Amino acid sequence: MKRNDWRLINGEHYEALPCALVRGRGNYVKRLLSKAEWLVRRKSDGRYLAVGTNDWLQTFKRDAKLQQACEQFYFNQDSFSPEKSLPKLQLILDSLGIPANYGVQHQLELIPEPTSLQFAGFDRYQRPLWMQADAALAWRKMQKHAAGDDILLDAISGYRGHAYQYGIFKRKLARGQSVQEILKVNAAPGYSEHHSGRAIDIGTPNEAPAEESFESTTAFIWLMKNAEEFGFRLSYPRNNPHDINYEPWHWYYT
């Protein structure tokens, strides 16, 4: 599979991504990955479930029910629509105690997950960066132009699914933070711009990620002057109507 064809295929419960972007653990997993093009994994916890090509699919575990479920997703990818990602959100929001009028109160829209995302390079931590195709192209173009001005931009985070956002809340709650404290820095699951595949957290080398100090860097100054030319806007400036803390690193492709 050519690098230009790398993409993330999104489903209701599963997602598929190129095996070339996956690190295998153990000889059995590595062997299966080496002979396949796509890996199927569970969205809720990232567990590896199956590998396949255009012609076949093999689950890691011999389980007829799992094989059938993975095949249904893998060979019928067009059956998933973004709206299918929304029904379970209310259960998640209720479990967190987030009120039903949260979106209206904070002027935030409920955002469905896209069906497919394009590979946009790697982030600072060498993880695959996924974005909508037009946003990915704009990011790479902006990054290249910035480099021409001796400004290095790196990605901290791109697409995040609903389950991933929910995981952020669960981890922070486990550390003793309250839901209200978390909502100051993270939008509720379903309302984060990262779900769209058009948002990106931007950093620069030797600068801590996702810190307000980013605004003092030459990278931020460059973005404020030039990002609009490439279709990016700052989502959460100071005193924004969403009641989210100032985030100079968070940009959205319009």
KEPAKOL-819868 format. One line per 2 residues: number of its first residue (from 1); their letters; for each residue x, y, z of C-alpha. Coordinates in nm, 3 decimals. Layout:
BEGIN
NUM = a = X,Y,Z | ...
//
This chain:
BEGIN
1 = mk = 0.000,0.000,0.000 | 0.139,0.340,-0.100
3 = rn = 0.186,0.600,0.170 | -0.052,0.838,-0.009
5 = dw = -0.325,0.576,0.036 | -0.286,0.548,0.413
7 = rl = -0.609,0.628,0.590 | -0.809,0.543,0.899
9 = in = -1.141,0.371,0.828 | -1.391,0.439,1.103
11 = ge = -1.684,0.222,1.208 | -1.933,0.209,1.491
13 = hy = -1.728,-0.027,1.708 | -1.413,-0.094,1.507
15 = ea = -1.157,0.094,1.301 | -0.903,-0.016,1.040
17 = lp = -0.561,0.133,0.968 | -0.258,0.035,0.759
19 = ca = -0.043,-0.241,0.908 | 0.263,-0.036,0.807
21 = lv = 0.177,0.208,1.088 | 0.136,-0.058,1.356
23 = rg = 0.396,-0.205,1.588 | 0.347,-0.571,1.665
25 = rg = 0.419,-0.735,1.999 | 0.523,-1.097,1.988
27 = ny = 0.617,-1.312,1.689 | 0.261,-1.425,1.616
29 = vk = 0.129,-1.068,1.588 | 0.428,-0.954,1.385
31 = rl = 0.386,-1.245,1.145 | 0.020,-1.165,1.081
33 = ls = 0.092,-0.795,1.034 | 0.370,-0.869,0.787
35 = ka = 0.139,-1.053,0.545 | -0.157,-0.814,0.564
37 = ew = -0.236,-0.457,0.462 | -0.497,-0.356,0.720
39 = lv = -0.533,-0.398,1.095 | -0.876,-0.399,1.258
41 = rr = -0.886,-0.288,1.620 | -1.157,-0.219,1.875
43 = ks = -1.222,0.152,1.926 | -1.302,0.137,2.296
45 = dg = -0.960,0.009,2.404 | -0.746,-0.019,2.089
47 = ry = -0.725,-0.398,2.111 | -0.597,-0.569,1.795
49 = la = -0.868,-0.792,1.652 | -0.787,-0.889,1.294
51 = vg = -0.573,-0.831,0.986 | -0.670,-0.844,0.623
53 = tn = -0.621,-0.757,0.257 | -0.880,-0.680,-0.007
55 = dw = -0.955,-1.053,-0.031 | -0.938,-1.200,0.319
57 = lq = -0.963,-1.123,0.689 | -0.820,-1.324,0.980
59 = tf = -0.890,-1.260,1.346 | -0.611,-1.295,1.600
61 = kr = -0.833,-1.510,1.816 | -1.035,-1.804,1.687
63 = da = -1.384,-1.684,1.758 | -1.662,-1.730,1.502
65 = kl = -1.875,-1.448,1.643 | -1.579,-1.206,1.643
67 = qq = -1.484,-1.313,1.289 | -1.835,-1.241,1.167
69 = ac = -1.847,-0.899,1.339 | -1.508,-0.796,1.200
71 = eq = -1.602,-0.913,0.849 | -1.926,-0.717,0.866
73 = fy = -1.729,-0.403,0.941 | -1.434,-0.473,0.711
75 = fn = -1.617,-0.574,0.395 | -1.915,-0.337,0.441
77 = qd = -1.740,-0.014,0.530 | -1.996,0.199,0.347
79 = sf = -2.265,0.088,0.593 | -2.133,0.326,0.861
81 = sp = -2.261,0.683,0.862 | -2.138,0.960,1.096
83 = ek = -2.478,0.979,1.263 | -2.431,0.625,1.397
85 = sl = -2.160,0.756,1.629 | -2.402,0.981,1.818
87 = pk = -2.669,0.768,1.997 | -2.436,0.630,2.266
89 = lq = -2.309,0.975,2.354 | -2.604,1.059,2.577
91 = li = -2.527,0.757,2.794 | -2.166,0.876,2.826
93 = ld = -2.272,1.231,2.911 | -2.525,1.105,3.166
95 = sl = -2.259,0.887,3.331 | -2.038,1.195,3.371
97 = gi = -2.322,1.407,3.505 | -2.301,1.655,3.218
99 = pa = -2.637,1.838,3.178 | -2.847,1.798,2.864
101 = ny = -2.816,2.171,2.783 | -2.435,2.164,2.791
103 = gv = -2.400,2.228,2.417 | -2.643,2.521,2.415
105 = qh = -2.496,2.670,2.731 | -2.141,2.663,2.594
107 = ql = -2.225,2.731,2.229 | -2.074,2.400,2.121
109 = el = -2.212,2.166,1.855 | -2.241,1.790,1.880
111 = ip = -1.984,1.651,1.636 | -2.019,1.307,1.474
113 = ep = -1.713,1.100,1.392 | -1.609,1.095,1.023
115 = ts = -1.613,0.772,0.825 | -1.258,0.809,0.694
117 = lq = -0.947,1.012,0.775 | -0.625,1.077,0.586
119 = fa = -0.274,1.017,0.713 | -0.122,1.361,0.781
121 = gf = 0.225,1.254,0.892 | 0.338,1.180,1.245
123 = dr = 0.293,1.384,1.560 | 0.565,1.479,1.808
125 = yq = 0.546,1.135,1.967 | 0.573,0.951,1.633
127 = rp = 0.208,0.850,1.643 | 0.008,0.859,1.315
129 = lw = -0.171,1.192,1.275 | -0.520,1.158,1.127
131 = mq = -0.718,1.444,0.975 | -0.983,1.504,0.711
133 = ad = -0.817,1.495,0.367 | -0.842,1.870,0.300
135 = aa = -0.729,1.956,0.652 | -0.434,1.717,0.624
137 = la = -0.325,1.881,0.299 | -0.356,2.229,0.451
139 = wr = -0.158,2.126,0.760 | 0.130,1.986,0.559
141 = km = 0.133,2.296,0.338 | 0.132,2.531,0.638
143 = qk = 0.404,2.330,0.811 | 0.622,2.349,0.497
145 = ha = 0.575,2.725,0.457 | 0.655,2.782,0.824
147 = ag = 0.976,2.583,0.784 | 1.066,2.814,0.497
149 = dd = 1.051,3.099,0.748 | 1.267,2.900,0.993
151 = il = 0.963,2.820,1.208 | 0.922,2.457,1.314
153 = ld = 0.565,2.344,1.378 | 0.488,1.997,1.510
155 = ai = 0.159,1.828,1.581 | 0.066,1.734,1.936
157 = sg = -0.274,1.581,1.863 | -0.517,1.554,1.574
159 = yr = -0.829,1.339,1.544 | -0.973,1.193,1.862
161 = gh = -1.283,0.975,1.871 | -1.566,0.995,2.124
163 = ay = -1.433,0.696,2.318 | -1.087,0.853,2.340
165 = qy = -1.233,1.177,2.476 | -1.432,0.980,2.731
167 = gi = -1.110,0.807,2.833 | -0.950,1.146,2.903
169 = fk = -1.232,1.226,3.144 | -1.209,0.888,3.317
171 = rk = -0.833,0.920,3.367 | -0.862,1.271,3.509
173 = la = -1.151,1.173,3.734 | -0.938,0.886,3.865
175 = rg = -0.671,1.142,3.954 | -0.921,1.333,4.166
177 = qs = -1.030,1.611,3.933 | -1.396,1.708,3.916
179 = vq = -1.599,1.709,3.594 | -1.627,2.088,3.611
181 = ei = -1.250,2.121,3.638 | -1.200,1.893,3.340
183 = lk = -1.454,2.083,3.130 | -1.241,2.395,3.166
185 = vn = -0.970,2.234,2.953 | -1.151,1.953,2.768
187 = aa = -1.482,1.974,2.586 | -1.734,1.706,2.680
189 = pg = -1.726,1.385,2.472 | -1.908,1.455,2.148
191 = ys = -1.837,1.828,2.159 | -1.461,1.837,2.099
193 = eh = -1.346,1.982,1.768 | -1.094,1.698,1.757
195 = hs = -1.382,1.461,1.671 | -1.421,1.633,1.334
197 = gr = -1.074,1.553,1.205 | -1.022,1.923,1.137
199 = ai = -0.867,2.030,1.467 | -0.499,2.008,1.552
201 = di = -0.296,2.093,1.862 | 0.024,2.257,1.744
203 = gt = 0.357,2.283,1.923 | 0.716,2.363,1.848
205 = pn = 1.033,2.173,1.947 | 1.166,2.228,2.300
207 = ea = 0.835,2.377,2.412 | 0.606,2.187,2.652
209 = pa = 0.290,2.062,2.477 | -0.048,2.225,2.531
211 = ee = 0.074,2.498,2.767 | -0.023,2.865,2.765
213 = sf = 0.348,2.951,2.739 | 0.321,2.852,2.371
215 = es = 0.187,3.202,2.302 | 0.534,3.344,2.376
217 = tt = 0.702,3.138,2.103 | 0.794,3.256,1.754
219 = af = 0.582,2.965,1.627 | 0.265,3.111,1.780
221 = iw = 0.347,3.460,1.654 | 0.390,3.311,1.305
223 = lm = 0.057,3.129,1.331 | -0.127,3.444,1.437
225 = kn = 0.007,3.619,1.128 | -0.021,3.338,0.875
227 = ae = -0.253,3.053,0.982 | -0.564,3.216,0.836
229 = ef = -0.402,3.208,0.492 | -0.402,2.829,0.514
231 = gf = -0.757,2.804,0.649 | -0.680,2.765,1.021
233 = rl = -0.833,2.966,1.305 | -0.763,2.982,1.678
235 = sy = -1.059,2.810,1.841 | -1.029,2.915,2.205
237 = pr = -0.888,3.265,2.248 | -0.912,3.443,2.578
239 = nn = -1.266,3.512,2.696 | -1.417,3.274,2.441
241 = ph = -1.793,3.206,2.460 | -1.741,2.833,2.522
243 = di = -1.610,2.876,2.877 | -1.295,2.681,2.780
245 = ny = -0.959,2.803,2.903 | -0.736,2.991,2.660
247 = ep = -0.562,2.743,2.428 | -0.305,2.909,2.199
249 = wh = -0.208,2.564,2.067 | -0.553,2.455,1.941
251 = wy = -0.631,2.539,1.578 | -0.921,2.440,1.351
253 = yt = -0.928,2.407,0.973 | -1.237,2.579,0.832
//
